[in-house]
Amino acid sequence: MALKLVLVGQGAFPEQVLRGLLARGDTVQAVYCPPDAGRPDALKQLAVASGIACRQPASYRTDAVRAEIAALAPDLMILADVRQIVPLAVIELPRLGTICFHASLLPPYRGGSAINWALINGETETGATVFWPDAGIDTGPILLQRPVPIGADDTAGSLYFGSILPVGVELVLESVALVEAGRAPRMPQDESRASYQPLCRDEHAAIDWRRDAAALHDLVRGCDPQPGAHTHAAGEHLRLYDSRRAAGEGAPGTILALEAGAVLVAAGAGALRLGKARRDGTRDKRPAAEVVAALGLQIGDRLGA
């Protein structure tokens, strides 16, 4: 018998999960996603097109949300890229429990910026985990995991959309099948290996050009696309993207070359080639050499000064 499901999330990941659930023949009773903020969420659009009720509470901590989900009497709830707190009183409602996706090989890299920090820390492997959430943050027993390699020039965006998203969707669908068959494991997390990182914000994304090129490359790609690694340039904040390590020498932060739209900048050891840049207050990334020239900077000038 097909399961009765409630799906909670936002964006491309839960939208792909929903497609897979519908293909499996599951009954998705309702979808929950955040309130509209501009363009409708991809999950909402698919739910509406599929005739599935879409609810958009500002918070999951209310009695009203708990009562709604309790009235649905779902077999299983799936948390897929959820950026709001879902309390234990809601998690415990479904007959078979709730499962949650996380973009790391738990227990390392708990928290909402797992992909960013894995890159910033220079990891060569991460992964996808489906676990049974409890009252903690990413602390519940593990159902399934799968490793995902990190490419030398992967960004947070390319790693997520190119690797973790498709693996994660498969993992969630496999997990649902295991739950349905009564064979879903609950493997306790090894707390001796656990780590928790904060949300990756501007205070973590500042570039110190005295660091070596390898560390700065990891910082830039770990903050790409958000929040964007940043440096001072001609009195402004400049955000840099599309990083590659390169040969070059000079005082840290010195612009060594402007070539093929990119900017070559000296680090404490080695150099970085930055392909894209964005000035704070603007929306679009542009060729880094073009942005630097617009700021009146040229070869020999220093960023971060």
C-alpha positions in Angstrom: 0.0 0.0 0.0 1.3 3.5 -1.0 2.3 5.7 1.9 0.5 8.9 2.9 3.1 11.6 3.0 3.7 15.2 4.0 6.6 16.9 2.3 8.3 20.0 3.9 11.0 22.1 2.2 11.8 24.7 -0.4 13.5 25.0 -3.7 14.8 22.6 -6.3 15.6 19.7 -4.0 12.2 19.0 -2.5 10.7 19.7 -6.0 12.7 16.8 -7.4 11.8 14.7 -4.4 8.1 15.4 -5.0 8.5 14.3 -8.7 10.0 11.0 -7.5 7.3 10.4 -4.9 4.6 11.0 -7.5 6.3 8.6 -9.8 6.4 6.0 -7.0 2.7 6.3 -6.6 2.8 7.7 -3.1 -0.1 9.8 -1.8 1.3 13.3 -1.0 -1.4 14.8 1.2 0.2 18.2 1.5 3.3 20.2 0.8 4.6 22.8 3.2 7.0 25.6 2.0 7.8 29.2 3.1 5.5 32.1 2.4 5.9 33.6 -1.1 8.7 36.2 -1.4 8.7 37.2 -5.0 8.8 34.3 -7.5 6.8 31.3 -6.3 8.9 28.4 -4.9 9.6 25.5 -7.3 8.1 23.1 -4.8 4.9 25.1 -4.6 4.6 25.4 -8.4 4.8 21.6 -8.8 2.4 20.9 -5.9 -0.2 23.3 -7.3 0.2 21.8 -10.8 -0.2 18.3 -9.4 -3.3 19.2 -7.4 -1.6 18.9 -4.0 -2.5 21.2 -1.2 0.3 23.7 -0.5 0.5 25.3 2.9 2.9 28.2 3.6 3.1 28.9 7.4 5.4 31.6 8.6 6.3 29.2 11.5 6.0 25.5 12.3 5.8 26.2 16.0 2.1 27.1 16.1 -0.8 25.0 17.4 -2.5 25.6 14.0 0.3 23.8 12.1 0.4 20.9 14.5 -3.4 20.5 14.3 -3.3 20.6 10.5 -0.7 17.9 10.2 -2.3 15.8 12.9 -5.6 16.0 11.0 -3.9 14.6 7.9 -2.7 11.6 9.9 0.3 11.0 7.6 2.3 7.8 7.6 5.6 9.6 7.1 6.8 13.2 6.9 9.8 14.2 4.8 11.9 17.3 5.6 13.8 18.2 2.5 15.9 21.3 2.6 14.0 22.9 5.5 15.4 26.2 6.7 13.0 26.8 9.6 12.8 24.9 12.9 10.2 22.1 12.9 9.5 21.3 16.5 9.5 17.8 18.0 5.8 18.0 18.6 5.3 18.1 14.8 8.1 15.7 14.0 6.5 13.0 16.1 3.0 13.2 14.6 3.3 10.8 11.6 2.6 7.1 12.3 6.0 6.0 11.0 7.9 9.0 12.0 9.8 11.8 10.1 12.9 11.6 8.0 15.2 14.5 7.1 17.9 15.1 4.5 21.2 16.7 5.3 24.0 17.7 2.9 27.0 16.0 4.7 28.1 12.6 6.0 26.8 13.1 9.5 27.8 13.5 12.2 30.5 15.9 10.9 29.2 19.2 9.5 26.0 19.6 11.3 24.2 22.9 10.7 22.7 24.8 7.8 25.9 25.6 5.9 27.5 22.1 5.7 28.4 22.5 2.0 30.0 25.9 2.5 32.2 24.7 5.4 33.3 21.4 3.8 34.7 23.5 0.9 36.2 26.2 3.1 37.9 23.6 5.1 39.4 22.0 2.0 37.6 18.6 2.3 37.8 16.3 -0.8 34.7 14.4 0.1 31.3 15.1 1.6 28.0 13.3 1.2 24.3 13.1 1.7 22.5 11.7 4.8 18.9 10.8 5.5 18.3 10.6 9.3 15.5 10.5 11.8 15.4 14.0 13.4 15.0 14.5 17.1 15.1 17.5 19.4 18.7 18.4 18.5 20.2 20.0 15.4 21.0 17.2 12.9 21.6 14.7 15.7 19.1 11.9 15.2 19.8 8.3 14.1 21.0 7.8 10.5 18.8 5.9 8.0 21.0 6.1 4.9 24.2 7.8 3.8 26.2 8.1 0.5 29.6 9.8 -0.1 30.0 12.5 -2.7 33.5 13.6 -4.0 34.4 17.2 -4.0 36.1 18.5 -7.2 39.2 20.7 -6.9 37.3 23.7 -8.3 33.8 22.9 -7.1 31.8 25.8 -5.6 29.0 25.5 -3.1 26.6 25.9 -6.0 28.2 23.4 -8.4 28.6 20.8 -5.7 25.1 21.1 -4.5 23.3 21.2 -7.9 25.7 18.9 -9.8 26.3 16.2 -7.2 24.6 16.4 -3.8 21.1 17.2 -5.1 20.7 14.2 -7.4 22.4 11.8 -4.9 20.2 13.2 -2.2 17.0 12.8 -4.1 17.8 9.1 -4.8 18.7 8.7 -1.1 15.3 10.1 0.1 13.4 7.9 -2.3 15.3 4.8 -1.2 14.6 5.8 2.4 10.9 6.1 1.8 10.9 2.6 0.2 12.8 1.2 3.2 10.3 2.8 5.6 7.4 1.4 3.6 9.0 -2.1 3.7 9.6 -1.9 7.4 13.4 -2.2 6.9 14.6 1.3 7.6 17.5 1.3 10.0 18.2 3.7 12.9 21.9 3.9 13.4 23.0 6.2 16.3 25.4 9.0 15.3 29.0 8.7 16.8 29.2 11.9 18.9 33.0 11.6 19.1 33.0 12.5 15.3 30.4 15.3 15.5 31.0 18.9 14.6 28.7 21.8 14.2 29.4 24.9 12.1 27.4 28.2 12.1 25.6 29.6 9.1 28.2 30.9 6.7 27.8 34.7 6.8 29.7 37.8 5.8 31.9 37.6 8.9 33.2 34.3 7.8 33.7 35.4 4.1 36.3 38.2 4.5 39.4 37.6 2.4 42.8 38.0 4.2 45.2 38.1 1.3 48.1 37.2 3.6 46.8 33.6 3.6 48.1 31.1 1.0 46.4 30.7 -2.3 45.1 27.2 -1.5 43.2 28.4 1.6 41.8 31.5 -0.2 40.7 29.4 -3.1 38.8 27.2 -0.7 37.2 30.2 0.9 36.1 31.8 -2.3 34.5 28.7 -3.7 33.0 27.8 -0.4 31.2 31.2 -0.4 30.2 31.0 -4.0 27.4 31.9 -4.7 26.4 32.9 -1.1 27.5 35.0 0.8 30.3 35.8 -1.6 33.9 36.1 -0.4 34.7 39.8 -0.1 37.5 42.3 0.0 38.0 46.0 0.1 38.6 47.7 -3.2 38.7 51.4 -3.9 36.6 52.1 -0.8 34.0 49.5 -1.7 33.2 45.9 -0.8 34.0 43.7 -3.8 32.7 40.1 -3.9 34.8 37.6 -5.8 33.8 34.3 -7.5 35.0 31.7 -10.0 38.4 31.1 -8.3 41.3 29.1 -9.7 44.8 28.7 -8.2 47.5 30.2 -10.3 51.2 31.0 -10.4 52.3 34.4 -9.4 54.2 36.5 -6.8 53.7 39.9 -5.2 52.7 41.6 -2.1 49.4 40.0 -0.8 46.4 41.5 -2.5 48.4 43.0 -5.5 46.7 42.8 -8.9 49.2 41.0 -11.0 47.3 40.8 -14.3 44.0 41.5 -16.0 43.5 38.7 -18.6 40.6 37.3 -20.5 38.1 39.0 -18.2 39.8 37.6 -15.0 41.9 39.2 -12.3 45.1 37.6 -11.1 45.8 38.5 -7.5 48.8 37.7 -5.3 48.2 35.8 -2.0 50.6 35.1 0.9 51.9 32.3 -1.2 50.9 31.8 -4.8 48.0 33.6 -6.5 44.3 33.4 -7.4 42.7 33.9 -10.7 39.2 35.3 -10.1 36.8 35.1 -13.0 33.8 37.0 -11.7 33.1 39.8 -9.3 30.2 41.8 -7.9 30.1 45.2 -6.3 28.0 45.4 -3.1 24.7 47.1 -4.0 24.5 45.4 -7.4 22.9 42.0 -8.3 24.8 40.5 -11.2 28.3 39.0 -11.3 30.4 40.4 -14.1 33.8 39.6 -15.5 36.2 40.5 -12.7 38.6 42.5 -14.8 35.7 44.6 -16.0 34.5 45.3 -12.4 38.0 46.1 -11.2 38.6 48.5 -14.1 35.3 50.2 -13.3 36.6 50.9 -9.8 39.6 52.6 -11.3 42.1 49.9 -10.3 44.9 48.6 -12.5 47.9 46.2 -12.4 50.0 47.0 -9.3 47.1 48.2 -7.1 46.2 46.2 -4.0 43.0 44.7 -2.9 42.1 44.7 0.8 44.2 47.7 1.6 
